[in-house]
Amino acid sequence: MFKKMKFAPKTRDEMIHAQNALFKLGYRWSGCGQNIAYSNQNFLYTNEFGTITHGDDAEYFNRREGVEVILVTVHTLEEVIKPETVELNGKTYLKTDLEAALEKLKPVEE
C-alpha cells in the first residue's frame, strides 16, 4: 500500500498541500502523526511503512530511492443546487424551514 516517494515542493503552500494529500493516503510523521510539520523544508520523503520524513539536501534528494512525485491540483465543476422554496402570503420561504415550523404547530380540532 505505501510507497517510497520523494517530493520537492516549489512553495510552502505546496509542502502543506502535499502533506495533506499524504495524510489522506494514510501516511504520517513518526513524531507528530498527521499534523502539518516542517513546512519550511525543501524535500519530503515517504517510505514503504507509511512514514513521512523531510530534508534540505539536494544531493541526497537526487540519490534517494523512490518515485519522484509532483503535486497536481484538480479543479472540478459542481452543479449549484438551489433549495426548494414555497410562496405563502406573498413571501417566499425555504420549504424545509416552513415544514419544520408546521411540525411545531398543533392542528385545530373541529
PERARA-V818255 format. One record per residue. PSI is psi as a letter, one per 30 degrees, with the letter a starting at -180 (999 if undefined). NEAR is the number of other C-alpha atoms within 10 Angstrom. Layout:
PSI;NEAR, PSI;NEAR
This chain:
e;7, l;13, l;15, j;17, l;17, k;23, k;21, i;22, k;21, f;12, l;13, e;14, e;12, e;18, e;24, e;18, e;18, e;22, e;23, e;17, e;13, e;17, e;18, f;11, f;12, f;13, l;22, l;22, k;18, e;11, f;11, g;9, b;13, h;17, k;13, k;16, l;16, h;16, f;19, g;15, l;16, f;19, l;21, k;21, l;22, l;22, l;16, f;13, g;12, g;19, k;19, k;23, l;17, l;20, l;15, g;13, j;11, e;12, e;8, e;11, e;20, e;11, f;8, k;14, l;13, l;17, k;13, k;14, l;13, l;13, k;14, k;9, k;7, k;5, k;5, l;4, k;5, k;5, k;5, j;6, j;6, k;6, l;9, k;9, l;13, k;14, k;11, k;9, h;5, g;7, l;7, k;11, l;15, k;13, e;14, e;13, e;12, e;15, e;12, e;11, e;10, e;11, f;10, f;8, k;8, k;7, k;8, k;5, k;4, 999;3
